[in-house]
């Protein structure tokens, strides 16, 4: 991917007094009107503070959730505006719309260093359709555009791609630039011999294209989570009542054969913690991966698997993790994920390995473990990071100005 201009490439003169539209990813988890995790808001602050400090008039836009038909109060960005104001120690007013006269008036009346937030862009169905008329209205009050929303960079929406046709310069924010540096950098310049990928999660169907793409980029791939059992079935092993996607057994077989033919190492679990039901209070036992009994389901990696993973990763210089190893939400099935997170954090701390954590569940597990600060990079985009790892171009990035 061509190197893109970032906010750091803009001069003070480019920014002072200019009306800047910043696309952030403020799609935070809410319990009613209470934000349960403000990570995405915090991640957006460095770019906003840089623009503010250079005398720009900053207007933030974002989506939140998936409103069905027009505005829905439960998807209002009001809690985000309040929280951002608290973090910036200033008032961040929320405009009740993202296009139209009220937006223009508020932006025109703002002073240098002010921060304004627009209401949820997805209150208009034209946002996801990248409708030309809507795009023009969204861009109208502004001089330039900054995209800092890596989480939606794989979508060609009005606020992520369309507005770049009307606003110049259109550049990457600090967060987006950091994501591209780590993820795109790892994919395009990593040495396969010292690069490993850990792919977990429940479904092979959502990760199969990533796995195939990673086989060209890494010599070592660790597979974990529910997707393991589709691979074990492909090897003819009993899987009990474990999660299996029968439609993907043949595909899993092909991935294993391709790895074998190209001298790549796919590490599947050696032992598995099985349960008699999907329940946090279930009875459990640890069995070899090829001996899951009838009526039992695999819900986590066993200790031998973790030891094998540790050995396989010991000399790696770049490690990408996307997806957990088990049902880490249940105490009895969290060790496989948490132990692996600790292994990665130690490799960064002690050996300087580059560790990149992507995908909502992996990030949640890493935060929970208290080791997030020891990783090289925690990615804010699940779908976007997967598409980048697949080698796909991201529309929201392609649309930005080249350096």
C-alpha positions in Angstrom: 0.0 0.0 0.0 1.3 3.5 -0.9 2.5 5.5 2.0 -0.1 8.0 3.1 0.2 11.5 4.4 -0.6 11.9 8.0 -1.5 14.9 10.3 2.2 15.1 11.1 2.9 16.1 7.5 0.7 19.1 7.8 2.3 22.5 8.7 1.0 24.9 11.3 -0.3 27.1 8.4 -2.2 24.2 7.0 -4.1 23.8 10.2 -4.4 27.2 12.0 -8.0 28.4 11.8 -9.0 25.6 9.5 -12.2 23.7 9.9 -11.1 20.0 10.2 -13.5 17.0 9.9 -12.0 14.1 11.9 -13.5 10.6 11.4 -13.0 8.7 14.7 -14.1 5.3 15.7 -16.3 6.0 18.7 -18.3 2.7 18.4 -18.0 2.1 22.2 -19.8 -0.6 24.2 -22.8 0.9 26.1 -25.0 -0.3 28.9 -28.0 2.0 28.4 -26.3 5.4 28.3 -23.2 4.3 30.2 -20.0 3.7 28.4 -18.5 0.4 29.7 -15.1 0.8 27.9 -13.8 4.2 26.7 -10.7 2.8 25.0 -11.8 4.0 21.6 -12.4 7.5 22.8 -9.0 7.6 24.5 -7.3 6.3 21.3 -8.8 9.2 19.4 -7.4 11.9 21.7 -3.7 12.2 20.4 -4.9 13.3 17.0 -7.6 15.7 18.4 -5.1 17.2 20.8 -2.5 17.7 18.0 -5.1 19.5 15.8 -6.4 21.6 18.7 -2.8 22.6 19.7 -2.2 23.9 16.2 -5.3 26.1 16.3 -7.6 24.0 14.1 -11.4 24.0 14.7 -11.9 20.3 15.2 -15.2 18.5 14.4 -15.4 14.8 15.2 -17.8 12.4 13.4 -18.4 8.7 14.0 -20.9 6.0 13.8 -22.2 4.0 16.8 -24.0 0.7 16.6 -26.3 -0.2 13.7 -29.4 2.0 13.7 -32.1 0.5 11.5 -34.3 3.4 10.4 -33.0 6.9 11.1 -32.2 8.3 14.5 -32.5 6.1 17.6 -31.8 7.7 21.0 -29.9 4.6 22.3 -27.3 5.1 19.5 -26.8 8.8 20.2 -23.2 9.9 20.5 -24.2 12.1 23.5 -22.3 9.8 26.1 -19.2 10.0 23.8 -19.3 13.8 23.6 -19.6 14.0 27.4 -16.7 11.5 28.0 -14.5 13.1 25.4 -15.1 16.5 27.1 -14.1 15.0 30.5 -10.9 13.6 29.0 -10.0 16.8 27.2 -11.0 18.9 30.2 -13.3 21.1 28.1 -16.9 21.2 26.8 -17.4 19.1 23.6 -20.9 20.1 22.4 -22.9 17.5 20.4 -24.7 18.9 17.4 -28.0 17.1 16.9 -27.3 16.2 13.3 -24.3 15.4 11.1 -25.4 17.5 8.1 -27.3 20.7 7.5 -27.7 24.2 8.7 -27.2 23.5 12.4 -23.8 21.9 11.7 -22.7 24.8 9.5 -23.8 27.4 12.1 -22.0 25.6 15.0 -18.8 25.1 13.0 -18.8 28.7 11.7 -19.2 30.1 15.3 -16.4 27.9 16.8 -13.1 29.3 17.8 -9.6 28.0 17.1 -8.9 25.0 19.4 -12.6 24.2 19.9 -13.8 20.6 19.6 -17.3 19.8 18.4 -19.0 16.4 17.9 -21.6 15.6 15.2 -24.4 13.1 15.8 -24.2 9.5 14.6 -23.5 9.4 10.8 -25.4 6.1 10.5 -28.6 7.9 11.4 -28.7 8.4 7.7 -28.8 5.2 5.5 -26.9 7.2 2.9 -23.8 7.0 5.1 -23.2 3.3 4.4 -24.4 3.6 0.8 -21.7 6.4 0.3 -24.4 8.4 -1.4 -22.9 11.3 -3.4 -25.5 13.9 -2.2 -25.1 13.0 1.4 -21.3 13.0 1.1 -21.3 16.6 -0.3 -23.5 17.8 2.6 -21.3 16.1 5.1 -18.1 17.7 3.7 -19.6 21.1 3.0 -18.7 23.0 6.2 -15.1 21.8 6.3 -11.7 22.6 4.8 -9.8 19.4 5.2 -10.3 15.8 6.4 -8.5 13.5 8.9 -9.3 9.8 9.0 -8.4 8.3 12.4 -10.9 5.4 12.3 -9.0 2.2 11.6 -11.9 0.1 12.8 -14.0 1.2 9.7 -11.2 1.7 7.2 -12.3 -1.4 5.4 -15.7 0.2 4.6 -16.2 2.6 1.7 -18.8 4.8 3.5 -19.5 8.5 3.2 -17.6 9.5 6.3 -14.6 7.2 5.6 -14.1 7.4 1.9 -16.7 9.7 0.1 -15.6 12.9 1.8 -12.1 12.6 0.6 -13.4 13.6 -2.9 -14.4 17.0 -1.6 -11.8 17.8 1.1 -8.1 18.3 0.4 -5.9 17.5 2.1 -7.3 14.2 3.3 -4.8 12.6 5.6 -4.4 9.8 8.2 -4.7 10.5 11.9 -2.0 9.3 14.4 -4.0 6.2 15.4 -4.6 5.1 11.8 -1.0 5.8 10.9 0.2 3.6 13.8 -2.1 0.8 12.8 -0.8 0.8 9.3 2.8 1.0 10.4 2.5 -2.2 12.5 0.0 -4.3 10.5 0.9 -3.3 7.0 4.6 -3.3 8.0 4.4 -6.8 9.5 2.6 -8.1 6.4 4.7 -6.5 3.8 8.2 -6.6 5.3 8.3 -9.4 7.9 10.6 -12.4 7.3 8.5 -15.5 7.1 11.1 -17.5 9.0 10.8 -15.3 12.1 7.1 -14.4 11.8 4.3 -16.3 13.4 0.5 -15.9 13.4 -1.9 -17.0 16.0 -5.4 -17.4 14.7 -8.2 -18.2 17.1 -11.9 -17.7 17.6 -14.9 -19.9 17.0 -15.3 -20.0 13.2 -13.1 -21.2 10.4 -15.5 -19.6 8.0 -14.5 -16.0 9.0 -10.8 -16.8 9.1 -10.1 -19.2 6.3 -9.0 -16.6 3.7 -6.7 -15.0 6.3 -5.2 -18.4 7.1 -4.5 -19.0 3.4 -2.9 -15.6 3.0 -0.8 -16.0 6.1 0.6 -19.3 4.8 2.5 -17.1 2.3 3.8 -14.8 5.0 4.6 -16.9 8.0 6.4 -20.2 8.6 4.5 -20.8 11.8 0.8 -20.6 12.3 -0.9 -21.5 15.6 -4.6 -22.4 15.4 -6.8 -22.2 18.5 -10.3 -21.6 19.7 -13.5 -23.3 18.3 -12.0 -23.5 14.8 -9.6 -26.2 16.0 -12.3 -28.8 15.8 -13.0 -28.4 12.1 -9.3 -29.0 11.6 -9.2 -32.0 13.9 -12.2 -33.4 12.0 -10.3 -32.8 8.7 -7.6 -35.0 10.2 -10.1 -37.8 10.9 -10.0 -37.3 14.7 -13.0 -37.6 17.0 -14.4 -34.2 18.2 -17.3 -35.2 20.4 -19.9 -32.4 20.6 -17.3 -29.7 19.9 -18.1 -26.8 17.5 -17.5 -28.0 13.9 -18.3 -26.2 10.6 -18.9 -29.2 8.4 -19.0 -27.1 5.2 -15.4 -26.1 5.9 -13.8 -29.5 6.7 -12.6 -30.0 3.1 -11.2 -26.4 3.1 -9.4 -27.1 6.4 -7.9 -30.2 4.8 -6.6 -28.2 1.9 -5.0 -25.6 4.2 -3.2 -28.4 6.1 -2.0 -30.0 2.8 -0.8 -26.6 1.4 1.1 -26.0 4.6 2.7 -29.4 4.4 3.6 -29.0 0.7 5.3 -25.7 1.4 7.2 -26.7 4.5 5.1 -24.5 6.8 4.2 -25.4 10.4 0.6 -25.4 11.5 0.4 -26.0 15.2 -2.9 -27.5 16.4 -3.4 -28.3 20.1 -1.8 -31.4 21.6 -4.2 -31.6 24.5 -7.6 -30.0 25.1 -9.7 -29.2 28.1 -13.1 -30.7 27.5 -16.5 -30.1 29.2 -19.7 -32.1 29.5 -21.7 -29.0 28.6 -21.3 -25.4 27.6 -21.5 -23.9 31.0 -19.1 -22.2 33.5 -20.0 -24.8 36.1 -19.4 -27.8 33.7 -17.4 -30.9 34.6 -14.0 -30.8 32.9 -11.0 -33.0 32.1 -7.9 -32.7 30.0 -7.5 -35.2 27.1 -5.1 -35.6 24.1 -6.4 -33.7 21.1 -7.2 -37.0 19.2 -9.2 -38.5 22.0 -12.2 -36.2 22.7 -14.9 -38.6 24.1 -18.4 -38.7 22.8 -20.7 -36.2 24.6 -17.8 -33.9 25.5 -16.8 -30.6 23.9 -13.5 -28.9 23.7 -13.5 -25.4 25.3 -9.8 -24.6 25.8 -6.2 -25.6 25.1 -4.5 -27.9 27.7 -1.1 -27.2 29.4 0.9 -29.3 27.0 -0.4 -27.2 24.1 0.7 -24.0 25.8 4.2 -25.5 26.3 4.4 -26.4 22.6 3.2 -22.9 21.6 5.9 -21.3 23.8 8.6 -23.4 22.2 7.3 -22.6 18.7 7.3 -18.9 19.3 10.6 -18.6 21.2 12.7 -17.3 18.3 10.0 -15.3 16.5 10.6 -11.6 15.9 7.0 -10.7 14.8 3.9 -12.3 16.2 0.3 -11.4 15.2 -2.5 -12.7 17.4 -6.1 -12.6 16.2 -8.7 -14.5 18.2 -8.7 -16.3 21.6 -7.7 -20.0 22.3 -10.8 -20.9 24.3 -13.9 -19.7 26.0 -11.9 -17.2 28.2 -15.1 -15.6 29.5 -15.5 -18.7 31.7 -12.9 -19.1 34.5 -12.3 -22.8 33.8 -11.5 -22.2 30.1 -9.4 -19.0 30.2 -5.9 -20.4 30.9 -5.1 -21.3 27.3 -5.7 -17.7 26.2 -4.2 -15.9 29.2 -1.0 -18.1 29.3 -0.4 -17.4 25.6 -1.0 -13.6 26.2 1.7 -13.8 29.0 4.1 -15.6 26.7 3.7 -12.9 24.0 4.1 -10.1 26.5 7.3 -11.7 27.9 8.7 -12.1 24.4 8.3 -8.4 23.8 9.6 -7.4 27.1 12.6 -9.8 27.3 13.5 -10.4 23.6 12.1 -7.3 21.8 9.7 -9.3 19.7 7.0 -7.2 17.9 3.6 -8.4 19.1 0.4 -7.2 17.5 -2.9 -8.1 19.0 -6.1 -7.7 16.9 -9.7 -8.6 17.1 -12.2 -7.7 19.8 -11.9 -10.9 21.9 -8.0 -11.1 21.8 -7.9 -7.4 22.8 -10.4 -7.9 25.6 -8.4 -10.9 26.9 -5.1 -8.9 26.7 -6.7 -6.0 28.6 -8.1 -8.4 31.2 -4.7 -9.9 31.7 -3.1 -6.6 32.6 -0.4 -7.1 30.0 -1.7 -4.8 27.3 1.1 -2.3 28.0 3.7 -4.9 27.4 2.6 -5.6 23.8 4.0 -3.7 20.8 0.6 -2.8 19.4 -3.1 -3.4 20.3 -5.2 -3.0 17.2 -8.5 -1.1 17.3 -10.0 -2.8 14.3 -11.2 -6.4 14.0 -12.5 -6.6 10.5 -10.0 -4.0 9.2 -7.0 -5.8 10.6 -8.2 -9.1 9.1 -8.6 -7.6 5.7 -5.2 -6.0 5.9 -3.6 -9.3 6.9 -5.4 -10.9 3.9 -3.5 -8.4 1.8 -6.6 -6.5 0.8 -6.6 -2.7 0.2 -8.7 -0.7 2.7 -10.9 1.8 0.9 -10.7 4.4 3.7 -6.9 4.3 3.5 -6.6 4.1 -0.3 -8.7 7.3 -0.5 -6.2 9.4 1.5 -3.5 11.6 -0.1 -0.2 9.8 -0.9 3.0 11.2 0.6 
